[in-house]
Amino acid sequence: MSGEPTLRGTSAVISPPGPGYREDAAVSRFLADLVEPFGSKVDEERWQRGAHVSHKALTDRLLEAEGVRTSRPQLVIVTHALPDVLPFTAVAPYLADRLDVTATTFSVAQQGLAAPFTALRVVAAYQRSGRCDEAVVAILEQTTLPTPHPLVDDGGLVDSGAALVLGTGPGPRLASVSSGGTVGELLEPHREPGTLVVLGPWVTETVEADVHRVAPGSYCTSVWLALAGNWPAWQETYRKVVLCDTDPVSGRSHAAVFSFPAG
């Protein structure tokens, strides 16, 4: 098999209920060991008031969508910019097990909101080389943290997740993934009619285009939540959608382009 991945299914979850705080001495010790070498302390009040929506819980909710639940990927990638609420949890193999598949599984993290864009590059490389026919990318974001975090505290982030099933055959085609200094530079090759530009909440540039602006409340899940919720309607109107966001930490912008099949 060769060619570019096509979008075969999606799922999204925003602000699911969580179990709340449950006392666990092992987790408390782990968190203290994690932050104290850096001169910080666990904020107990903050930790206890969090929703504690784990990456596994987000994954379970994403599997409620039939298009994800019935997928049979050979590659599963979990991406996140903020850490899981539960330490020692391997979520990518858990997702493969829930799908009842034998797959290559791993996570992409510590890249900020670039992580899902990196995952798409990996999927495209795997499919071009014939190493998989179908892949699932999960983008997960939970906001219960043991210490202050400016994006969570000032950005109004909520727990959220999105899943993309990328396979072969008809459907929106992943045409390119790019990174650069500004959104304007990344959009320059895509200024033809029939293009929708989806801007994440962290983009501060003025963009002259047909724009769908993602509301605040998410970090790495932003444009992927919009894609999951809107792509069936978008393909009725547009020839191409460009998903863009700018990481507020690194200042680096990223774009992923999906082209829709001719009506």
TAQUI-V628374 format. One record per residue. N is the residue number from 0. RES is the residue in one small letter. SS is DSSP state (H for helix, E for strand, - for the rest). Layout:
n=N res=RES ss=SS
n=N res=RES ss=SS
This chain:
n=0 res=m ss=-
n=1 res=s ss=-
n=2 res=g ss=-
n=3 res=e ss=-
n=4 res=p ss=-
n=5 res=t ss=E
n=6 res=l ss=E
n=7 res=r ss=E
n=8 res=g ss=E
n=9 res=t ss=E
n=10 res=s ss=E
n=11 res=a ss=E
n=12 res=v ss=E
n=13 res=i ss=E
n=14 res=s ss=-
n=15 res=p ss=-
n=16 res=p ss=-
n=17 res=g ss=-
n=18 res=p ss=-
n=19 res=g ss=-
n=20 res=y ss=-
n=21 res=r ss=-
n=22 res=e ss=-
n=23 res=d ss=-
n=24 res=a ss=H
n=25 res=a ss=H
n=26 res=v ss=H
n=27 res=s ss=H
n=28 res=r ss=H
n=29 res=f ss=H
n=30 res=l ss=H
n=31 res=a ss=H
n=32 res=d ss=H
n=33 res=l ss=H
n=34 res=v ss=H
n=35 res=e ss=H
n=36 res=p ss=-
n=37 res=f ss=-
n=38 res=g ss=-
n=39 res=s ss=-
n=40 res=k ss=-
n=41 res=v ss=-
n=42 res=d ss=-
n=43 res=e ss=H
n=44 res=e ss=H
n=45 res=r ss=H
n=46 res=w ss=H
n=47 res=q ss=H
n=48 res=r ss=H
n=49 res=g ss=-
n=50 res=a ss=-
n=51 res=h ss=-
n=52 res=v ss=-
n=53 res=s ss=-
n=54 res=h ss=H
n=55 res=k ss=H
n=56 res=a ss=H
n=57 res=l ss=H
n=58 res=t ss=H
n=59 res=d ss=H
n=60 res=r ss=H
n=61 res=l ss=H
n=62 res=l ss=-
n=63 res=e ss=-
n=64 res=a ss=-
n=65 res=e ss=H
n=66 res=g ss=H
n=67 res=v ss=H
n=68 res=r ss=H
n=69 res=t ss=-
n=70 res=s ss=-
n=71 res=r ss=-
n=72 res=p ss=-
n=73 res=q ss=-
n=74 res=l ss=E
n=75 res=v ss=E
n=76 res=i ss=E
n=77 res=v ss=E
n=78 res=t ss=E
n=79 res=h ss=E
n=80 res=a ss=-
n=81 res=l ss=-
n=82 res=p ss=-
n=83 res=d ss=-
n=84 res=v ss=-
n=85 res=l ss=-
n=86 res=p ss=-
n=87 res=f ss=-
n=88 res=t ss=-
n=89 res=a ss=-
n=90 res=v ss=H
n=91 res=a ss=H
n=92 res=p ss=H
n=93 res=y ss=H
n=94 res=l ss=H
n=95 res=a ss=H
n=96 res=d ss=H
n=97 res=r ss=H
n=98 res=l ss=H
n=99 res=d ss=-
n=100 res=v ss=-
n=101 res=t ss=-
n=102 res=a ss=-
n=103 res=t ss=E
n=104 res=t ss=E
n=105 res=f ss=E
n=106 res=s ss=E
n=107 res=v ss=E
n=108 res=a ss=-
n=109 res=q ss=-
n=110 res=q ss=-
n=111 res=g ss=H
n=112 res=l ss=H
n=113 res=a ss=H
n=114 res=a ss=H
n=115 res=p ss=H
n=116 res=f ss=H
n=117 res=t ss=H
n=118 res=a ss=H
n=119 res=l ss=H
n=120 res=r ss=H
n=121 res=v ss=H
n=122 res=v ss=H
n=123 res=a ss=H
n=124 res=a ss=H
n=125 res=y ss=H
n=126 res=q ss=H
n=127 res=r ss=H
n=128 res=s ss=-
n=129 res=g ss=-
n=130 res=r ss=-
n=131 res=c ss=-
n=132 res=d ss=-
n=133 res=e ss=-
n=134 res=a ss=E
n=135 res=v ss=E
n=136 res=v ss=E
n=137 res=a ss=E
n=138 res=i ss=E
n=139 res=l ss=E
n=140 res=e ss=E
n=141 res=q ss=-
n=142 res=t ss=-
n=143 res=t ss=-
n=144 res=l ss=-
n=145 res=p ss=-
n=146 res=t ss=-
n=147 res=p ss=-
n=148 res=h ss=-
n=149 res=p ss=H
n=150 res=l ss=H
n=151 res=v ss=H
n=152 res=d ss=H
n=153 res=d ss=H
n=154 res=g ss=H
n=155 res=g ss=-
n=156 res=l ss=-
n=157 res=v ss=-
n=158 res=d ss=-
n=159 res=s ss=E
n=160 res=g ss=E
n=161 res=a ss=E
n=162 res=a ss=E
n=163 res=l ss=E
n=164 res=v ss=E
n=165 res=l ss=E
n=166 res=g ss=E
n=167 res=t ss=-
n=168 res=g ss=-
n=169 res=p ss=-
n=170 res=g ss=-
n=171 res=p ss=-
n=172 res=r ss=E
n=173 res=l ss=E
n=174 res=a ss=E
n=175 res=s ss=E
n=176 res=v ss=E
n=177 res=s ss=E
n=178 res=s ss=E
n=179 res=g ss=E
n=180 res=g ss=-
n=181 res=t ss=-
n=182 res=v ss=H
n=183 res=g ss=H
n=184 res=e ss=H
n=185 res=l ss=H
n=186 res=l ss=H
n=187 res=e ss=H
n=188 res=p ss=H
n=189 res=h ss=H
n=190 res=r ss=-
n=191 res=e ss=-
n=192 res=p ss=-
n=193 res=g ss=-
n=194 res=t ss=E
n=195 res=l ss=E
n=196 res=v ss=E
n=197 res=v ss=E
n=198 res=l ss=E
n=199 res=g ss=-
n=200 res=p ss=-
n=201 res=w ss=-
n=202 res=v ss=-
n=203 res=t ss=-
n=204 res=e ss=-
n=205 res=t ss=-
n=206 res=v ss=-
n=207 res=e ss=-
n=208 res=a ss=-
n=209 res=d ss=E
n=210 res=v ss=E
n=211 res=h ss=E
n=212 res=r ss=E
n=213 res=v ss=-
n=214 res=a ss=-
n=215 res=p ss=-
n=216 res=g ss=-
n=217 res=s ss=-
n=218 res=y ss=-
n=219 res=c ss=-
n=220 res=t ss=-
n=221 res=s ss=H
n=222 res=v ss=H
n=223 res=w ss=H
n=224 res=l ss=H
n=225 res=a ss=H
n=226 res=l ss=H
n=227 res=a ss=H
n=228 res=g ss=H
n=229 res=n ss=H
n=230 res=w ss=H
n=231 res=p ss=H
n=232 res=a ss=H
n=233 res=w ss=H
n=234 res=q ss=-
n=235 res=e ss=-
n=236 res=t ss=-
n=237 res=y ss=-
n=238 res=r ss=-
n=239 res=k ss=E
n=240 res=v ss=E
n=241 res=v ss=E
n=242 res=l ss=E
n=243 res=c ss=E
n=244 res=d ss=E
n=245 res=t ss=E
n=246 res=d ss=-
n=247 res=p ss=-
n=248 res=v ss=-
n=249 res=s ss=-
n=250 res=g ss=-
n=251 res=r ss=-
n=252 res=s ss=E
n=253 res=h ss=E
n=254 res=a ss=E
n=255 res=a ss=E
n=256 res=v ss=E
n=257 res=f ss=E
n=258 res=s ss=E
n=259 res=f ss=-
n=260 res=p ss=-
n=261 res=a ss=-
n=262 res=g ss=-
